[in-house]
Amino acid sequence: MTAYTATVTIRPKRGVLDPEAETTQQALSRLGFDVNALRSADRFEIDFDAESSEAATERAEEMAERLLANPTIHDYDVVVTDR
């Protein structure tokens, strides 16, 4: 078994309301920053052991699909690295 860290980034799909991003974009505009688009995201870093990089990626993707993200309204990215 090898130790891995999976970084799972979850964000609303395009077209899904993102009130946190809207509020932040408005605040940035008031501060003088010109921002064309902004989306909020959540990031999870998960440490675990797996037989291979491929197995670790599969496991992290299953975690994202079953709990961390709602695939109907969220997109997610999984990046797995050795620890």
PEGI-V356727 format. One record per residue. N is the residue number from 0. RES is the residue in one small letter. PHI is phi in radians with two decimals (999 if undefined). OMEGA is omega in whole degrees, -180 to 180 (none if undefined). D_LAST is the distance of its C-alpha to the last C-alpha in whole Angstrom. Layout:
BEGIN
n->N res->RES phi->PHI omega->OMEGA d_last->D_LAST
n->N res->RES phi->PHI omega->OMEGA d_last->D_LAST
END
This chain:
BEGIN
n->0 res->m phi->999 omega->179 d_last->12
n->1 res->t phi->-2.07 omega->179 d_last->8
n->2 res->a phi->-1.48 omega->-180 d_last->5
n->3 res->y phi->-2.27 omega->169 d_last->5
n->4 res->t phi->-2.08 omega->176 d_last->6
n->5 res->a phi->-1.83 omega->174 d_last->10
n->6 res->t phi->-1.85 omega->-179 d_last->12
n->7 res->v phi->-1.95 omega->179 d_last->15
n->8 res->t phi->-1.89 omega->-176 d_last->18
n->9 res->i phi->-2.11 omega->179 d_last->22
n->10 res->r phi->-2.49 omega->177 d_last->25
n->11 res->p phi->-1.09 omega->175 d_last->29
n->12 res->k phi->-1.13 omega->176 d_last->30
n->13 res->r phi->-1.02 omega->180 d_last->33
n->14 res->g phi->1.64 omega->177 d_last->36
n->15 res->v phi->-1.52 omega->-180 d_last->35
n->16 res->l phi->-0.99 omega->-179 d_last->36
n->17 res->d phi->-2.36 omega->-175 d_last->33
n->18 res->p phi->-1.06 omega->179 d_last->35
n->19 res->e phi->-1.09 omega->180 d_last->32
n->20 res->a phi->-1.18 omega->179 d_last->32
n->21 res->e phi->-1.07 omega->179 d_last->36
n->22 res->t phi->-1.11 omega->180 d_last->36
n->23 res->t phi->-1.15 omega->179 d_last->34
n->24 res->q phi->-1.11 omega->178 d_last->35
n->25 res->q phi->-1.10 omega->179 d_last->39
n->26 res->a phi->-1.13 omega->178 d_last->38
n->27 res->l phi->-1.08 omega->178 d_last->36
n->28 res->s phi->-1.09 omega->178 d_last->40
n->29 res->r phi->-1.09 omega->178 d_last->42
n->30 res->l phi->-1.47 omega->177 d_last->40
n->31 res->g phi->1.68 omega->179 d_last->41
n->32 res->f phi->-1.61 omega->178 d_last->38
n->33 res->d phi->-1.58 omega->-177 d_last->39
n->34 res->v phi->-2.07 omega->-180 d_last->36
n->35 res->n phi->-1.34 omega->-179 d_last->37
n->36 res->a phi->-2.73 omega->180 d_last->34
n->37 res->l phi->-2.63 omega->174 d_last->31
n->38 res->r phi->-2.26 omega->176 d_last->29
n->39 res->s phi->-1.41 omega->179 d_last->27
n->40 res->a phi->-2.66 omega->172 d_last->24
n->41 res->d phi->-1.97 omega->180 d_last->21
n->42 res->r phi->-2.24 omega->178 d_last->18
n->43 res->f phi->-2.06 omega->174 d_last->15
n->44 res->e phi->-1.97 omega->-172 d_last->12
n->45 res->i phi->-2.13 omega->178 d_last->11
n->46 res->d phi->-1.74 omega->178 d_last->8
n->47 res->f phi->-2.83 omega->178 d_last->9
n->48 res->d phi->-1.81 omega->177 d_last->9
n->49 res->a phi->-2.65 omega->-179 d_last->11
n->50 res->e phi->-1.20 omega->-177 d_last->13
n->51 res->s phi->-2.71 omega->176 d_last->12
n->52 res->s phi->-1.06 omega->179 d_last->11
n->53 res->e phi->-1.12 omega->179 d_last->15
n->54 res->a phi->-1.14 omega->179 d_last->15
n->55 res->a phi->-1.13 omega->179 d_last->12
n->56 res->t phi->-1.11 omega->178 d_last->14
n->57 res->e phi->-1.05 omega->-179 d_last->17
n->58 res->r phi->-1.14 omega->180 d_last->16
n->59 res->a phi->-1.16 omega->177 d_last->15
n->60 res->e phi->-1.14 omega->177 d_last->18
n->61 res->e phi->-1.14 omega->177 d_last->20
n->62 res->m phi->-1.05 omega->-180 d_last->19
n->63 res->a phi->-1.10 omega->-177 d_last->20
n->64 res->e phi->-1.21 omega->-174 d_last->23
n->65 res->r phi->-1.54 omega->-175 d_last->24
n->66 res->l phi->-2.46 omega->-169 d_last->23
n->67 res->l phi->-1.22 omega->-178 d_last->22
n->68 res->a phi->-2.17 omega->170 d_last->24
n->69 res->n phi->-1.83 omega->-174 d_last->28
n->70 res->p phi->-0.99 omega->178 d_last->28
n->71 res->t phi->-1.23 omega->-176 d_last->32
n->72 res->i phi->-2.09 omega->-178 d_last->31
n->73 res->h phi->-2.07 omega->163 d_last->27
n->74 res->d phi->-1.76 omega->176 d_last->25
n->75 res->y phi->-2.53 omega->176 d_last->22
n->76 res->d phi->-2.14 omega->178 d_last->19
n->77 res->v phi->-2.14 omega->176 d_last->15
n->78 res->v phi->-2.18 omega->-179 d_last->13
n->79 res->v phi->-2.00 omega->178 d_last->9
n->80 res->t phi->-2.27 omega->173 d_last->6
n->81 res->d phi->-1.21 omega->175 d_last->4
n->82 res->r phi->-1.68 omega->none d_last->0
END
